[in-house]
Amino acid sequence: MPAGLPGQHVFADGQVLDVELTLPAESLQQLEEHGDEERYVAATLRLQGRGQPAAEFAEIGVRLKGSWSLHHCWEEFGGVRSYADECAKLSLKLKFDAYAEDARYDGLKRLNLHAGMSDESKLRELLAYRTFRDFGVDAPRAIPAQVFINGEPRGLFIAVEDVDGRYTRAHFPDNPDGNLYKEVWPSPLASDSDFLAALETNEEQADVADLRLFTDAIAAATTDSFARELAPFVEFDALLRYIAVDRALRNWDGVMSFYAPRSSHNFFWYHGAEPGSLFQLIPWDLDNTFWAFDPYTDPQQWVTAEPIPDFNARPLHCSPRPIWETTSLERVTPPRCDPLLNLLAETHWERLVELGNELLDGPFAAARLLELADDYAAKLAPLVAADPLLNTATWERARSELSQIITLAGPSFAAFLAEGLIDEALPVSPPLEAPPRNVDALTANIGLHVGGITNFEFESPPSAMPSGVFVYGDPLASVQANWNTEQPLSGAADLRFDFSFQRGPGLYDEWAGIGLATSESDVRAYSSIVVWMSSDRPRHVRVRIDSPAYQETFGTEFAEFGIDHDVGITPQPFVIDFSQLYYPSWAKDGWSAGQGFPGTDAEALDLVLQRFTALVFGPSATVDATGELGAASETGYLRIDNVYFR
């Protein structure tokens, strides 16, 4: 093994790596047909860097790697490997010590070979990791590589340093033996078991007290105390440098993307073992950077979902939002719903702007990035030409497009910094067709009218709540529904739901709702329900479909098909589109044995609509980024009128 720190020769500037793997026929078949199992198979390996002596290994481990980029190539094709589009070439992981404990390559135990099939330029990871490193953020090293399997060219890959114990020794030589955590965020929603599952080093003597203390400090912090509470755990400038690069790169698949409310994506935390050590954030999987737009915060082109609030925007609510398409079941929680990111934005925005401008004048300057891209491209060109899956003309076109993106990326990031801290605006609802001509005609007090209009226009006041109306709330809440004739939304009356929340001991434990019931009905002949609403202040309201099918078929834990709307003071119509009703992932988290629906969500929704019994409205409490009620108590109201099917 060459002397010095692990990987110093492999990842030297300007290096290109040749990788030659030889596998027995049965091992290659396992890799190709069952690679989604992520099991290592044995291979012979020859590695050689340009200008370096070759290294040969009689036996190493090799497997396919990836999360969505790997598994969907089987899962979406009936369990059989697809070779179409991005599935044609999949990423690899080499494990040098799989069969010989002391085996190393330039001091490395493992090496990642990223296929980058979603990046036609093959430059994004190289540029993104380099930008992080050049701005003083610790990040893996990456170089181009050319791969052969059993003598056949598999083409261009990006060799990326593995983030493991060897990495911490190479990158943190003064404090090398600490805890390394993969993809777990210091969120109040995370448990110690989550931390243990994410631990990548020191597993034999696993102790996650450091991350628990960090998490507890965040939970206890306020805007006034944040800098003091978090000073023992992070260097703020280091964290802000990371966020500056992340936002400049438009990294839509990184630390700002909370696919699960308790954690975001593609990162590591490292905490040294020495007293006084600070947590350091390390980026990972950067191929989804340098896009022409951010598909979450700035959706364009084929993306139809509404924007997710960016790091500078305080969200109206913290319910997961659909991404890619308006009807998508894949959802993201806004980043400022996380207390660490929220408090960091509130207390350190001005410093982020200073560092962001430093980034713009330095590593992110367009001239510098374009020069760096040209240098990498010169090394990639012969590898692209030899890649059986790449087309040189397509690659050249992608290079040109990336150059345009780089030119525009700086001004876009500068505009983000200049916008400052903002509040998410209430969405503007699209205009609806005029309501039915008889919208204010007298109707019977018989609950929700499936075949007509529910407008609460009764000849005489109900003796109590209108028929079919029911209310509920958490144990500390007060709820009341009334037939309201004071400044109704329409006609002479509407339905008013008053509620009062009291702060409970847990997070997200203040809730209330009102329902409009009818006899069991099959509403599948309709496509949507229109309802007029207004509230005392901008509020997030979840509108759900109720049905006895939840209890009788789904084991009582499936009562959440619905859609989310942001309701304001001004009355307006909202469309409850049946095609957009979804069952949230957070509602499934509490399932136990025998609960839930065995088929697809679409099949479950069809059964719920077939046995429709009520429309249910749940106005949100005003909670902070941790999910706690912002004040000791809160009162509010929701008003409902003119409900009709169409």
HELIX and SHEET records of a PDB file:
HELIX    1   1 ALA A   25  HIS A   34  1                                  10    
HELIX    2   2 GLY A   35  GLU A   37  5                                   3    
HELIX    3   3 TRP A   68  GLU A   75  1                                   8    
HELIX    4   4 ASP A   85  ALA A   88  5                                   4    
HELIX    5   5 ARG A  124  ASP A  134  1                                  11    
HELIX    6   6 GLY A  165  HIS A  171  1                                   7    
HELIX    7   7 ASP A  192  ALA A  198  1                                   7    
HELIX    8   8 ALA A  209  ALA A  220  1                                  12    
HELIX    9   9 PHE A  226  LEU A  230  1                                   5    
HELIX   10  10 PHE A  236  ALA A  248  1                                  13    
HELIX   11  11 PRO A  335  CYS A  337  5                                   3    
HELIX   12  12 PRO A  339  ASP A  361  1                                  23    
HELIX   13  13 ALA A  366  ALA A  386  1                                  21    
HELIX   14  14 THR A  392  GLU A  419  1                                  28    
HELIX   15  15 ALA A  549  THR A  553  1                                   5    
HELIX   16  16 PHE A  578  GLN A  580  5                                   3    
HELIX   17  17 SER A  585  LYS A  588  1                                   4    
HELIX   18  18 ASP A  601  GLN A  610  1                                  10    
SHEET    1   A 8 LEU A  17  THR A  22  0                                        
SHEET    2   A 8 VAL A  41  GLY A  49 -1                                        
SHEET    3   A 8 ALA A  55  LEU A  64 -1                                        
SHEET    4   A 8 LEU A  92  LYS A  95 -1                                        
SHEET    5   A 8 ARG A 110  HIS A 114 -1                                        
SHEET    6   A 8 GLU A 152  GLU A 161 -1                                        
SHEET    7   A 8 ALA A 142  ILE A 149 -1                                        
SHEET    8   A 8 LEU A  17  THR A  22  1                                        
SHEET    1   B 3 ASN A 179  LYS A 182  0                                        
SHEET    2   B 3 PHE A 267  HIS A 271 -1                                        
SHEET    3   B 3 PHE A 279  PRO A 283 -1                                        
SHEET    1   C 2 ALA A 313  ARG A 314  0                                        
SHEET    2   C 2 ILE A 422  ASP A 423  1                                        
SHEET    1   D 2 ARG A 321  PRO A 322  0                                        
SHEET    2   D 2 ARG A 331  VAL A 332 -1                                        
SHEET    1   E 4 ILE A 453  THR A 454  0                                        
SHEET    2   E 4 SER A 633  PHE A 645 -1                                        
SHEET    3   E 4 ASP A 494  GLN A 502 -1                                        
SHEET    4   E 4 SER A 478  ASN A 484 -1                                        
SHEET    1   F 4 ILE A 453  THR A 454  0                                        
SHEET    2   F 4 SER A 633  PHE A 645 -1                                        
SHEET    3   F 4 SER A 528  SER A 535 -1                                        
SHEET    4   F 4 GLN A 572  ASP A 577 -1                                        
SHEET    1   G 5 VAL A 469  GLY A 473  0                                        
SHEET    2   G 5 ALA A 512  SER A 521 -1                                        
SHEET    3   G 5 PHE A 612  PRO A 619 -1                                        
SHEET    4   G 5 ARG A 539  ASP A 546 -1                                        
SHEET    5   G 5 GLY A 562  VAL A 567 -1                                        
END                                                                             
